[in-house]
Amino acid sequence: MSERLSVQVCYALANEQALIAVELPPGATLKQAIEASGILQRYPQIDLDTQKVGVFGKLKSLDTVLADHDRVEIYRPLLVDPKVSRQRRVEKTRKAGSIEGRRWQNRDSR
């Protein structure tokens, strides 16, 4: 096992993504990785008290101990509920009259 952990810290906006490699001592936490990456200075809108964080797509707390080659992710708050967004896309497709939109209608109304 190596002396230091190699992890990546990532944060994505709609038009920009940041992926920063960080070397940390063994036993380092998720919060220490975020602070060591300098991403909080690069993106001052990040608020760790309210935004969710995780490792490889799984939500984790800031005091989670990291393993070698983990990818720390900082998640943005959703602007639209995914269920509402999906419903809007289906309605738009139905209005356009495509087969895909009709697939979700009752058989009587097709």
C-alpha positions as a LaTeX table, in Angstrom:
\begin{tabular}{lrrr}
\hline
Residue & $x$ (\AA) & $y$ (\AA) & $z$ (\AA) \\
\hline
Met1 & 0.00 & 0.00 & 0.00 \\
Ser2 & 1.30 & 3.45 & $-0.86$ \\
Glu3 & 2.19 & 6.11 & 1.67 \\
Arg4 & $-0.37$ & 8.58 & 0.30 \\
Leu5 & $-3.88$ & 8.37 & $-1.10$ \\
Ser6 & $-4.55$ & 9.52 & $-4.64$ \\
Val7 & $-8.10$ & 10.88 & $-4.96$ \\
Gln8 & $-10.00$ & 13.13 & $-7.35$ \\
Val9 & $-12.39$ & 15.92 & $-6.39$ \\
Cys10 & $-15.00$ & 16.86 & $-8.97$ \\
Tyr11 & $-17.67$ & 19.50 & $-9.31$ \\
Ala12 & $-19.79$ & 20.13 & $-12.39$ \\
Leu13 & $-21.80$ & 23.13 & $-13.49$ \\
Ala14 & $-24.04$ & 23.20 & $-16.55$ \\
Asn15 & $-21.27$ & 24.63 & $-18.73$ \\
Glu16 & $-18.08$ & 23.73 & $-16.85$ \\
Gln17 & $-16.56$ & 20.77 & $-15.03$ \\
Ala18 & $-13.66$ & 20.64 & $-12.59$ \\
Leu19 & $-11.70$ & 17.45 & $-11.83$ \\
Ile20 & $-8.80$ & 17.98 & $-9.45$ \\
Ala21 & $-6.33$ & 15.28 & $-8.42$ \\
Val22 & $-5.20$ & 15.41 & $-4.77$ \\
Glu23 & $-2.60$ & 13.47 & $-2.76$ \\
Leu24 & $-3.58$ & 12.94 & 0.89 \\
Pro25 & $-2.24$ & 11.04 & 3.89 \\
Pro26 & $-3.92$ & 7.72 & 4.78 \\
Gly27 & $-7.04$ & 8.17 & 6.89 \\
Ala28 & $-7.99$ & 11.47 & 5.23 \\
Thr29 & $-11.66$ & 12.39 & 5.18 \\
Leu30 & $-13.91$ & 13.61 & 2.42 \\
Lys31 & $-13.88$ & 17.15 & 3.83 \\
Gln32 & $-10.07$ & 17.19 & 3.96 \\
Ala33 & $-9.92$ & 16.19 & 0.29 \\
Ile34 & $-12.30$ & 18.98 & $-0.70$ \\
Glu35 & $-10.31$ & 21.56 & 1.27 \\
Ala36 & $-6.95$ & 20.32 & $-0.10$ \\
Ser37 & $-8.20$ & 20.53 & $-3.69$ \\
Gly38 & $-8.78$ & 24.30 & $-3.52$ \\
Ile39 & $-12.16$ & 23.88 & $-5.17$ \\
Leu40 & $-13.88$ & 25.99 & $-2.49$ \\
Gln41 & $-11.77$ & 28.98 & $-3.50$ \\
Arg42 & $-12.33$ & 28.33 & $-7.21$ \\
Tyr43 & $-16.11$ & 28.05 & $-6.77$ \\
Pro44 & $-17.18$ & 30.23 & $-3.82$ \\
Gln45 & $-20.86$ & 29.32 & $-4.37$ \\
Ile46 & $-20.19$ & 25.83 & $-2.95$ \\
Asp47 & $-21.71$ & 25.56 & 0.53 \\
Leu48 & $-20.78$ & 22.27 & 2.20 \\
Asp49 & $-23.37$ & 22.87 & 4.93 \\
Thr50 & $-26.23$ & 22.59 & 2.43 \\
Gln51 & $-24.88$ & 20.77 & $-0.64$ \\
Lys52 & $-24.63$ & 17.01 & $-0.73$ \\
Val53 & $-21.36$ & 15.19 & $-1.33$ \\
Gly54 & $-20.48$ & 11.63 & $-2.18$ \\
Val55 & $-17.99$ & 9.12 & $-3.50$ \\
Phe56 & $-18.59$ & 7.54 & $-6.92$ \\
Gly57 & $-22.26$ & 8.56 & $-6.98$ \\
Lys58 & $-23.14$ & 7.39 & $-3.47$ \\
Leu59 & $-24.02$ & 9.98 & $-0.84$ \\
Lys60 & $-21.54$ & 10.16 & 2.01 \\
Ser61 & $-20.95$ & 12.41 & 5.01 \\
Leu62 & $-18.04$ & 14.85 & 5.22 \\
Asp63 & $-16.30$ & 12.72 & 7.86 \\
Thr64 & $-16.13$ & 9.61 & 5.62 \\
Val65 & $-12.62$ & 8.16 & 5.45 \\
Leu66 & $-11.40$ & 7.86 & 1.87 \\
Ala67 & $-9.69$ & 4.98 & 0.10 \\
Asp68 & $-7.04$ & 5.18 & $-2.60$ \\
His69 & $-8.39$ & 6.22 & $-6.04$ \\
Asp70 & $-11.77$ & 7.45 & $-4.73$ \\
Arg71 & $-13.61$ & 10.18 & $-6.65$ \\
Val72 & $-15.14$ & 12.78 & $-4.34$ \\
Glu73 & $-18.17$ & 14.49 & $-5.88$ \\
Ile74 & $-19.89$ & 17.71 & $-4.85$ \\
Tyr75 & $-23.51$ & 17.73 & $-6.03$ \\
Arg76 & $-25.41$ & 20.83 & $-7.16$ \\
Pro77 & $-28.98$ & 21.30 & $-5.98$ \\
Leu78 & $-31.56$ & 20.28 & $-8.58$ \\
Leu79 & $-33.41$ & 23.13 & $-10.28$ \\
Val80 & $-36.34$ & 20.94 & $-11.35$ \\
Asp81 & $-37.67$ & 17.74 & $-9.84$ \\
Pro82 & $-36.73$ & 14.87 & $-12.21$ \\
Lys83 & $-40.28$ & 13.51 & $-12.14$ \\
Val84 & $-41.71$ & 16.87 & $-13.23$ \\
Ser85 & $-39.07$ & 17.18 & $-15.95$ \\
Arg86 & $-39.89$ & 13.72 & $-17.29$ \\
Gln87 & $-43.61$ & 14.48 & $-17.30$ \\
Arg88 & $-42.98$ & 17.68 & $-19.27$ \\
Arg89 & $-40.96$ & 15.77 & $-21.88$ \\
Val90 & $-43.71$ & 13.16 & $-22.25$ \\
Glu91 & $-46.37$ & 15.86 & $-22.67$ \\
Lys92 & $-44.27$ & 17.62 & $-25.30$ \\
Thr93 & $-43.79$ & 14.34 & $-27.18$ \\
Arg94 & $-47.51$ & 13.59 & $-27.03$ \\
Lys95 & $-48.36$ & 17.00 & $-28.45$ \\
Ala96 & $-45.92$ & 16.43 & $-31.30$ \\
Gly97 & $-47.87$ & 13.24 & $-32.12$ \\
Ser98 & $-44.99$ & 10.82 & $-32.05$ \\
Ile99 & $-45.38$ & 7.10 & $-31.43$ \\
Glu100 & $-43.21$ & 7.40 & $-28.31$ \\
Gly101 & $-45.66$ & 9.87 & $-26.74$ \\
Arg102 & $-48.69$ & 7.74 & $-27.55$ \\
Arg103 & $-47.08$ & 4.71 & $-25.96$ \\
Trp104 & $-47.79$ & 6.11 & $-22.50$ \\
Gln105 & $-51.46$ & 6.86 & $-23.12$ \\
Asn106 & $-54.31$ & 4.54 & $-22.24$ \\
Arg107 & $-55.23$ & 2.10 & $-25.02$ \\
Asp108 & $-58.69$ & 3.69 & $-25.33$ \\
Ser109 & $-57.32$ & 7.15 & $-26.13$ \\
Arg110 & $-54.72$ & 6.10 & $-28.76$ \\
\hline
\end{tabular}
